[in-house]
C-alpha cells in the first residue's frame, strides 16, 4: 500500500458521510468498570508522549489511516454493517484507557454494546475543501488523548465511493492498515448480497498486550537485553539515535513542523534484481539498511550508523490477522564499510545478534535503565523501515482501488523513512523536519538510495554477462 498524506491520496469531491460510535455506546463505555488487562508498553508510551507534548502547549496530531475505493455508489446500509462487523472482529477497537492519577486503566465494551452513528455531512464540490475538512475532522476524532479515538468516513459518488478510516496509533500498525481494504470489501460484498457476515477467528490485541506486558515485567535490570540497550544508549552519548545527517535544527529549539516526501523509488524489475542480490545476506531489508549506512556516512561523516530497526511482534499465528500495534525495535550499529557487500555483511551480523531485543518493549527497558526520557517529540528516535507488502491479501488490487496508507504529518524533529515493496516496485515515504537543509539532505539521501539500488543489480548483470577467457 502506498504511504501518503491525505493531500496526495486522490481525494475527489462527493457526498461525505461519517460513522462514529453512537452516543449510547459512548455512554455505556463511560460507566464500564476497569478491564484488568493493561495497556501495552508501546500504547502507554505513545499516550504519555502525547500528553507531555500537549502540556508543553503544542497539539500534535499523530493519527494514521487508510483510504480505498469501493465500486459504484455504495449501499450505505451495507457499508455500515460491514464497518460494524469489522469493528467487532478486532477487540482493541472496543477498548480504551482512562487516567486514575498518573496510572492508565483499560476499559472494554462488550460486542452487544457497540453501535455506530451515521451522519451525512454534506456535498463537497471542491477537492481541496474536502481535504481540509477531513484532516481537521480526523485530528479531533482520532486524537491520542480522547476516546473514541477513530472515525470512519465515505465520499459517495455515482461511479465510486471512497472509504477513509483514521485511528490513533494505539489501535493499529502498518500491517493492520494494509489488511483493511480486503476485509472491508469482503464484508461489504456479503452485506450488500444479504449474506451473513463471516465470523473470522482473530486473536485479540488486548490479550496480546496482557501477555507481552507480563513477559516484559518478568525481567529486571540485569537481563541481557537491558544490558545491550544500556551499551547502545551509552555509545550514543546517552540518547537514542537521530538520522545522522544535518537537519538544520537548533539545539533546544521548538518542535519543528514536518514535511512528507513520497514517491516511487524503483520499478518491479529493479526491486526484484535488488532482492536477488541481497538474498544471501537476508534480503531487501538488509539491503536497504546497508545502503542507508553507506549513504549517511557520505552525507554526515559519522563512522558508525546507529539506528533502531522496527520489527513486528506477531510471533504466533493467532496474531497474524489481528488489528493492533504489534511493533518492537532492535538497535544496530553498523561501522562504515568500504563497499556495499561489506555493509550487507555488517548489517546481517548486527540483525542476527540483536533482533531478539525487539521482543521486550523499549519503554520497559528505559524504565529499568532509569533513563529520564521525558518525551518532547512524538518520535523517540529516527527509523528506516522496510516491509514487503505483496503477500497482504488484496495487495494486487491496491492500485485499482486507489488504496493508500495515510500519515498525519504535523510536527517532529526526527526522520522516519518507510520503504514498501509493492507489486509495482519499491515505494518510499519519508517524514522529516521542514527546514531547507533537511529537505536538501533528505533529497540527496533518496536519490543516492535510488541510484545504489539500481546500480547494484546492474553491476551484477554486467559481471554475469562479461565473457570469460581461459
VMD Tcl script that draws the C-alpha trace (Angstrom):
set ca {
  {0.00 0.00 0.00}
  {1.41 3.40 -0.97}
  {2.05 5.59 2.07}
  {0.88 9.17 1.63}
  {-0.54 12.19 3.37}
  {-4.22 12.95 2.82}
  {-3.33 15.79 0.45}
  {-1.99 13.32 -2.15}
  {-4.20 10.24 -1.94}
  {-6.53 11.05 -4.86}
  {-9.30 12.70 -2.84}
  {-12.25 13.53 -5.12}
  {-15.43 15.51 -4.39}
  {-18.72 13.89 -3.46}
  {-21.19 13.46 -0.61}
  {-19.42 12.96 2.71}
  {-20.82 10.52 5.27}
  {-19.27 9.76 8.68}
  {-19.57 6.98 11.24}
  {-18.55 7.21 14.87}
  {-19.58 5.27 17.96}
  {-23.15 6.12 18.87}
  {-23.94 8.27 21.94}
  {-25.39 5.16 23.61}
  {-22.12 3.26 23.07}
  {-20.06 6.15 24.45}
  {-22.34 6.41 27.49}
  {-22.04 2.69 28.16}
  {-18.24 2.92 27.92}
  {-18.17 5.77 30.43}
  {-19.81 3.54 33.04}
  {-17.66 0.46 32.48}
  {-15.52 -0.96 35.28}
  {-11.77 -1.32 34.60}
  {-10.58 -4.15 32.37}
  {-7.71 -5.84 34.28}
  {-5.75 -6.30 31.06}
  {-3.16 -3.50 30.98}
  {-2.12 -1.32 28.08}
  {0.85 -2.45 26.04}
  {4.03 -0.56 26.89}
  {4.02 0.94 23.39}
  {0.44 2.17 23.88}
  {1.21 3.70 27.24}
  {4.38 5.35 25.95}
  {2.51 6.83 22.97}
  {-0.26 8.28 25.11}
  {2.13 9.63 27.74}
  {4.19 11.26 24.99}
  {1.08 12.88 23.53}
  {0.13 14.18 26.96}
  {3.63 15.51 27.61}
  {3.77 17.34 24.27}
  {0.27 18.73 24.86}
  {1.33 20.01 28.28}
  {4.15 21.84 26.54}
  {1.48 23.77 24.64}
  {1.58 22.03 21.25}
  {-1.23 19.97 19.68}
  {0.50 17.33 17.55}
  {-1.93 15.14 15.59}
  {-0.42 11.69 15.02}
  {-3.29 9.66 13.54}
  {-2.73 7.12 10.80}
  {-5.29 5.57 8.50}
  {-6.22 4.11 5.17}
  {-8.14 5.16 2.07}
  {-9.56 2.98 -0.69}
  {-12.41 2.86 -3.20}
  {-15.49 0.69 -3.45}
  {-17.07 0.35 -6.88}
  {-20.12 2.44 -7.82}
  {-22.36 4.32 -5.39}
  {-22.15 2.39 -2.15}
  {-25.14 0.95 -0.34}
  {-24.66 2.86 2.92}
  {-26.64 0.38 5.00}
  {-24.43 -2.45 3.74}
  {-21.29 -0.38 4.30}
  {-22.36 0.44 7.84}
  {-22.99 -3.23 8.51}
  {-19.54 -4.06 7.16}
  {-17.84 -1.38 9.27}
  {-19.58 -2.51 12.43}
  {-18.79 -6.17 11.71}
  {-15.14 -5.32 11.15}
  {-15.05 -3.28 14.38}
  {-16.46 -6.19 16.37}
  {-13.88 -8.53 14.84}
  {-11.00 -6.61 16.44}
  {-11.32 -6.17 20.21}
  {-8.83 -3.30 20.52}
  {-11.32 -1.03 18.71}
  {-13.81 -1.55 21.56}
  {-11.18 -0.77 24.16}
  {-9.79 2.48 25.54}
  {-7.97 3.99 28.52}
  {-8.73 6.29 31.43}
  {-6.40 8.05 33.82}
  {-6.50 7.42 37.56}
  {-3.95 9.86 38.87}
  {-0.85 9.01 36.85}
  {-1.97 5.45 36.11}
  {-3.72 4.27 32.95}
  {-6.56 1.76 33.17}
  {-8.23 -0.07 30.32}
  {-11.96 -0.45 29.69}
  {-13.50 -2.69 27.04}
  {-17.01 -2.76 25.60}
  {-18.96 -5.95 25.01}
  {-19.85 -6.59 21.37}
  {-23.59 -6.14 22.04}
  {-22.96 -2.60 23.30}
  {-21.32 -1.42 20.08}
  {-23.39 0.58 17.61}
  {-22.40 3.17 15.02}
  {-23.89 6.60 14.43}
  {-24.13 7.70 10.79}
  {-24.20 11.35 9.80}
  {-24.41 12.87 6.34}
  {-22.08 15.87 6.46}
  {-22.94 17.25 3.04}
  {-21.86 17.60 -0.56}
  {-18.35 18.79 -1.40}
  {-17.69 20.09 -4.90}
  {-14.06 21.07 -4.35}
  {-11.35 18.53 -3.50}
  {-9.17 20.97 -1.56}
  {-12.06 21.97 0.68}
  {-12.85 18.30 1.31}
  {-9.21 17.54 2.13}
  {-9.05 20.36 4.68}
  {-12.30 19.19 6.28}
  {-11.16 15.55 6.51}
  {-7.80 16.42 8.02}
  {-9.32 18.75 10.61}
  {-12.02 16.21 11.45}
  {-9.59 13.33 11.81}
  {-7.32 15.47 14.02}
  {-10.14 15.75 16.56}
  {-11.83 12.36 16.17}
  {-8.63 10.26 16.21}
  {-6.83 12.12 19.00}
  {-4.48 10.06 21.19}
  {-5.85 11.73 24.34}
  {-9.53 11.24 23.55}
  {-11.95 8.35 23.21}
  {-13.39 7.15 20.91}
  {-10.17 7.73 19.01}
  {-11.06 6.66 15.49}
  {-13.56 7.56 12.78}
  {-14.89 6.10 9.54}
  {-15.96 8.16 6.53}
  {-17.10 7.69 2.95}
  {-17.27 10.05 -0.01}
  {-20.10 8.84 -2.21}
  {-20.27 9.43 -5.97}
  {-22.21 7.81 -8.80}
  {-19.18 5.96 -10.18}
  {-17.32 5.10 -6.96}
  {-17.19 5.51 -3.21}
  {-14.00 6.40 -1.35}
  {-13.72 5.00 2.18}
  {-11.49 6.57 4.83}
  {-10.63 5.11 8.23}
  {-8.49 7.14 10.66}
  {-7.16 5.87 14.00}
  {-4.97 6.90 16.85}
  {-1.83 4.77 16.57}
  {-2.67 2.84 19.77}
  {-5.20 0.89 17.71}
  {-3.27 -0.06 14.58}
  {0.09 -0.59 12.90}
  {1.02 -0.58 9.21}
  {0.08 -4.23 8.68}
  {-3.32 -3.63 10.29}
  {-3.96 -0.81 7.82}
  {-2.84 -2.90 4.86}
  {-5.37 -5.62 5.63}
  {-8.35 -3.25 5.91}
  {-9.31 -2.79 2.22}
  {-9.62 -6.51 1.57}
  {-11.52 -7.17 4.82}
  {-13.98 -4.32 4.28}
  {-14.53 -5.31 0.64}
  {-15.30 -8.88 1.73}
  {-17.71 -7.79 4.46}
  {-19.36 -5.18 2.24}
  {-19.99 -7.68 -0.57}
  {-21.58 -10.07 1.91}
  {-23.77 -7.37 3.45}
  {-24.84 -6.00 0.05}
  {-25.83 -9.51 -1.08}
  {-27.73 -10.19 2.13}
  {-25.34 -12.91 3.25}
  {-24.34 -13.24 6.91}
  {-21.00 -11.68 7.75}
  {-18.25 -14.22 8.25}
  {-17.15 -14.89 11.82}
  {-13.38 -14.78 11.41}
  {-11.26 -16.27 14.19}
  {-8.93 -13.40 15.02}
  {-6.69 -13.08 18.04}
  {-7.28 -10.11 20.33}
  {-4.61 -7.43 20.57}
  {-5.92 -6.70 24.08}
  {-4.99 -10.25 25.08}
  {-1.60 -9.83 23.41}
  {-0.99 -6.66 25.44}
  {-1.54 -8.58 28.67}
  {0.80 -11.40 27.66}
  {3.53 -9.10 26.32}
  {3.44 -6.90 29.41}
  {3.62 -9.87 31.76}
  {6.67 -11.14 29.85}
  {8.32 -7.70 29.89}
  {7.62 -7.25 33.60}
  {9.33 -10.57 34.26}
  {12.80 -9.18 33.52}
  {14.95 -6.84 35.63}
  {17.88 -4.53 35.00}
  {20.33 -7.46 34.99}
  {18.77 -9.03 31.88}
  {20.99 -9.37 28.80}
  {18.55 -7.38 26.66}
  {18.66 -4.47 29.12}
  {22.46 -4.63 29.17}
  {22.63 -4.44 25.37}
  {20.37 -1.39 25.29}
  {22.42 0.20 28.08}
  {25.57 -0.16 25.96}
  {23.82 1.12 22.83}
  {22.49 4.25 24.56}
  {25.80 4.92 26.30}
  {27.66 4.82 22.98}
  {25.17 7.40 21.70}
  {26.06 9.85 24.47}
  {23.01 8.84 26.46}
  {20.46 9.40 23.68}
  {18.55 7.32 21.18}
  {19.67 7.78 17.58}
  {18.75 10.63 15.27}
  {19.03 10.34 11.50}
  {22.76 11.10 11.16}
  {22.67 14.00 8.69}
  {22.32 17.73 9.21}
  {18.62 18.59 9.53}
  {19.09 22.30 10.13}
  {17.70 22.21 13.68}
  {18.74 24.46 16.56}
  {19.53 22.59 19.81}
  {16.77 23.28 22.29}
  {14.63 24.96 19.65}
  {10.87 24.49 19.32}
  {9.49 21.32 17.81}
  {9.58 21.94 14.04}
  {6.84 21.36 11.53}
  {7.39 18.40 9.22}
  {7.00 17.62 5.55}
  {6.38 14.33 3.74}
  {8.36 13.10 0.76}
  {6.60 10.24 -1.03}
  {7.29 8.74 -4.43}
  {8.02 5.56 -6.36}
  {11.63 4.55 -5.75}
  {12.30 1.83 -8.33}
  {10.12 -0.39 -10.53}
  {9.31 -4.06 -10.02}
  {12.18 -5.41 -12.16}
  {14.81 -3.38 -10.32}
  {13.27 -4.30 -6.94}
  {13.41 -8.00 -7.88}
  {17.04 -7.74 -9.00}
  {17.99 -5.94 -5.79}
  {16.27 -8.62 -3.72}
  {18.15 -11.34 -5.62}
  {21.48 -9.64 -4.97}
  {20.76 -9.13 -1.26}
  {19.16 -12.53 -0.60}
  {22.38 -14.29 0.55}
  {22.61 -11.64 3.29}
  {18.93 -11.75 4.30}
  {17.05 -9.88 1.57}
  {15.95 -6.38 0.73}
  {15.54 -5.15 4.32}
  {19.22 -5.85 4.91}
  {19.99 -4.20 1.59}
  {18.08 -1.02 2.40}
  {19.79 -0.68 5.79}
  {23.20 -1.40 4.27}
  {22.63 1.19 1.55}
  {21.48 3.70 4.15}
  {24.60 3.12 6.24}
  {26.83 3.92 3.25}
  {24.84 6.98 2.20}
  {24.54 8.64 5.61}
  {28.28 8.13 6.13}
  {28.88 10.03 2.91}
  {26.41 12.76 3.89}
  {27.17 13.10 7.59}
  {30.59 11.58 8.10}
  {29.81 9.56 11.23}
  {31.98 6.43 11.49}
  {29.09 4.24 12.73}
  {25.46 4.18 11.58}
  {23.34 3.68 14.67}
  {19.61 3.07 14.35}
  {16.65 1.21 15.83}
  {15.10 -1.24 13.37}
  {11.35 -1.85 13.70}
  {10.16 -5.48 13.71}
  {6.67 -6.88 14.03}
  {5.89 -8.86 17.17}
  {3.21 -11.13 15.65}
  {5.20 -14.16 16.69}
  {2.19 -16.50 16.92}
  {-0.31 -17.30 14.20}
  {-3.13 -16.14 16.49}
  {-1.99 -12.55 15.94}
  {-1.34 -12.73 12.19}
  {-4.73 -11.27 11.18}
  {-5.27 -9.16 14.28}
  {-5.57 -5.38 14.30}
  {-3.21 -3.77 16.82}
  {0.18 -2.16 17.27}
  {2.47 -5.18 17.04}
  {5.85 -3.44 16.74}
  {9.12 -3.62 18.64}
  {12.58 -2.23 17.95}
  {16.10 -3.64 17.83}
  {19.25 -1.47 17.98}
  {22.03 -1.96 15.44}
  {25.43 -0.32 14.97}
  {26.99 -0.56 11.50}
  {30.59 0.65 11.07}
  {31.35 2.47 7.82}
  {32.10 -0.17 5.17}
  {34.34 0.06 2.12}
  {31.64 -1.20 -0.24}
  {28.05 -2.44 -0.43}
  {28.92 -6.09 0.15}
  {30.80 -5.13 3.29}
  {27.82 -3.12 4.51}
  {25.48 -6.04 3.77}
  {27.62 -8.39 5.84}
  {27.81 -5.92 8.73}
  {24.05 -5.33 8.81}
  {23.33 -9.06 8.64}
  {25.64 -9.67 11.61}
  {24.01 -6.89 13.65}
  {20.47 -8.05 12.91}
  {21.30 -11.66 13.75}
  {22.80 -10.57 17.05}
  {20.14 -8.09 18.08}
  {16.79 -8.93 16.51}
  {15.60 -10.73 19.64}
  {15.81 -7.43 21.54}
  {12.60 -6.33 19.79}
  {10.58 -8.76 21.89}
  {10.97 -6.58 25.01}
  {9.27 -3.17 24.61}
  {11.74 -0.29 24.66}
  {9.55 1.63 27.12}
  {10.07 -1.20 29.64}
  {13.82 -1.18 29.03}
  {14.05 2.59 29.56}
  {12.14 2.26 32.80}
  {14.60 -0.39 34.00}
  {17.55 1.75 32.94}
  {16.17 4.63 34.94}
  {16.71 6.81 31.91}
  {14.83 10.09 32.13}
  {13.42 10.30 28.62}
  {10.76 12.93 29.12}
  {9.42 12.98 25.57}
  {9.29 16.32 23.80}
  {8.65 14.87 20.34}
  {6.21 12.24 19.01}
  {9.21 10.16 17.88}
  {11.78 8.89 20.37}
  {14.22 8.10 17.55}
  {14.58 8.03 13.77}
  {13.84 4.88 11.78}
  {14.30 3.32 8.37}
  {11.60 0.68 7.88}
  {11.26 -1.90 5.09}
  {8.13 -4.01 4.52}
  {7.28 -6.42 1.70}
  {3.52 -5.93 1.38}
  {2.94 -8.10 -1.70}
  {1.75 -11.03 0.44}
  {-1.02 -9.00 2.11}
  {-4.47 -10.24 0.97}
  {-5.79 -7.96 -1.77}
  {-2.44 -6.26 -2.44}
  {-2.71 -6.94 -6.16}
  {-5.85 -4.73 -6.26}
  {-4.49 -1.70 -4.40}
  {-3.72 0.39 -7.50}
  {-7.17 -0.24 -8.96}
  {-8.80 0.52 -5.60}
  {-6.74 3.71 -5.11}
  {-5.65 2.28 -1.77}
  {-3.29 4.29 0.44}
  {-1.86 4.13 3.93}
  {-2.30 7.59 5.42}
  {0.11 9.51 7.66}
  {-0.73 12.72 9.50}
  {2.30 14.92 9.06}
  {2.44 17.65 11.71}
  {5.44 18.25 14.00}
  {8.61 16.36 14.88}
  {12.39 16.58 14.98}
  {13.19 13.07 13.76}
  {13.31 11.40 10.35}
  {11.12 8.38 9.63}
  {11.63 6.52 6.34}
  {9.27 3.79 5.14}
  {10.11 1.68 2.10}
  {7.35 -0.65 0.97}
  {7.70 -3.35 -1.66}
  {4.57 -3.41 -3.79}
  {3.77 -5.41 -6.92}
  {4.83 -2.38 -8.96}
  {8.16 -1.88 -7.14}
  {9.55 -0.02 -4.12}
  {7.55 2.93 -2.76}
  {9.23 5.43 -0.46}
  {7.73 7.77 2.12}
  {9.81 9.98 4.38}
  {8.71 12.31 7.17}
  {11.35 14.93 8.03}
  {11.69 18.37 9.69}
  {10.59 21.21 7.43}
  {13.89 23.04 7.00}
  {15.77 23.84 3.81}
  {18.81 21.88 5.00}
  {16.73 18.82 5.93}
  {14.98 18.90 2.54}
  {18.30 19.13 0.69}
  {19.90 16.28 2.63}
  {16.85 14.01 2.52}
  {16.59 14.64 -1.24}
  {20.26 13.65 -1.52}
  {19.57 10.53 0.56}
  {16.62 9.44 -1.57}
  {18.43 9.98 -4.87}
  {21.54 8.19 -3.62}
  {19.39 5.30 -2.35}
  {17.67 5.02 -5.73}
  {20.99 5.12 -7.58}
  {22.52 2.46 -5.36}
  {19.54 0.12 -5.64}
  {19.59 0.47 -9.42}
  {23.37 0.14 -9.73}
  {23.85 -2.93 -7.56}
  {21.83 -5.37 -9.70}
  {23.01 -3.60 -12.88}
  {26.61 -4.18 -11.81}
  {25.73 -7.78 -11.05}
  {24.19 -8.25 -14.51}
  {27.29 -6.79 -16.16}
  {29.54 -9.18 -14.27}
  {27.30 -12.09 -15.18}
  {27.43 -11.33 -18.91}
  {31.11 -10.47 -19.27}
  {32.98 -13.06 -21.36}
  {35.42 -15.31 -19.59}
  {38.78 -16.29 -21.01}
  {40.68 -19.46 -20.36}
}
mol new
graphics top color blue
foreach p $ca { graphics top sphere $p radius 0.5 }
foreach p [lrange $ca 0 end-1] q [lrange $ca 1 end] { graphics top cylinder $p $q radius 0.2 }
display resetview
